[in-house]
C-alpha cells in the first residue's frame, strides 16, 4: 500500500465535517467506560 501525502487533506476535510458535539459525547462515554 502506497501512502500519499495528498491523502492527509482528505482526512483534514473529514475532521472538519465531524459533528463535534457527537465526538465530545463519544469521548466522554469512552472515559466513563475506561
ABEGO torsion letter per residue (X at the ends): XBBBAAAAAAAAAAAAABBAAAAAAAAAAAAAAX
